[in-house]
Amino acid sequence: MVLIVYSIVTLSIETLPGLAPGSVRFLKHSEQVVTVLFTLEYVYRLYHAKPRSSYATSFFGIVDLISILPLYLSLGIDLRGVRAVRLVRVLRLFKLSRYTKALERMQRAVRLIKEELVLFLFATAVVLYLSATGIYYFEHDAQPDAFPSIPHSLWWAVTTLTTVGYGDVFPVTPGGKVFTFIVLMTGLGIVAVPSGLLASALSKVRAQETPEQDDD
């Protein structure tokens, strides 16, 4: 975990302007050392995996491989940021029962509502498209540069439905403003629905665990 955090910090430091040549060399050599250590870890895990393909093709196995490839392939693309995902493995390596149980509970909750989540994502995509289409027809004539097409209007739909509202594009016509209000109200519901589903599922999982713990 320390090596992962160190690598991410050095990745950020390397982007600072005006670094001394000595600092640049130090950061480069330290990254090489870290990459070698990650390589040894990858080989060790691959050797002991039963079967080896199970680790090599797993999510974390692919992340481990991607995190060491830049040094050896010299692609000119720095992929060290991917190592942030490796922090999740700390929960499995240290077997912290508190956090492991919490993760298992979350996974069980997601499985309980996976069909609802899929339906919700589909409905969100439909609402997103309808919002982009509606604002295009309301605002295109008044603001042809801001809303030149329906695909361009999708950016406005995303920022409005998520209630972010960057303000880079906004309606100026009365119809567009009324339509925006409707989209904003819809967006509030879109943000709240998955949170409510997950909270309800977590409550069910906890309720299921209580009888099991009593039996133990």
LINFENRA-V865155 format. One record per residue. NEAR is the number of other C-alpha atoms within 8 Angstrom. Layout:
near->(NEAR,NEAR)
//
This chain:
near->(6,5,7,11,9,8,11,12,8,10,10,8,7,9,6,7,4,4,8,6,6,6,8,10,8,8,10,8,8,8,10,9,8,10,11,9,8,10,9,8,8,11,8,8,9,10,7,7,10,6,6,10,8,9,12,9,8,8,6,9,11,10,12,12,9,10,12,13,9,13,9,6,6,8,6,5,6,6,9,10,8,10,13,9,8,12,10,7,9,9,11,9,6,6,7,8,6,6,8,11,8,8,8,8,11,9,8,9,13,10,7,8,11,8,7,7,9,8,8,9,8,8,8,9,8,8,8,12,10,8,11,14,10,9,14,13,8,10,14,13,7,7,9,9,5,7,12,11,8,10,7,9,14,12,8,11,12,9,11,13,14,11,9,7,7,6,5,4,7,6,9,8,9,6,7,12,10,8,10,11,8,8,11,11,8,9,12,11,8,11,9,8,8,10,8,8,9,11,8,8,12,11,8,9,11,9,8,8,8,8,8,8,7,6,5,4)
//
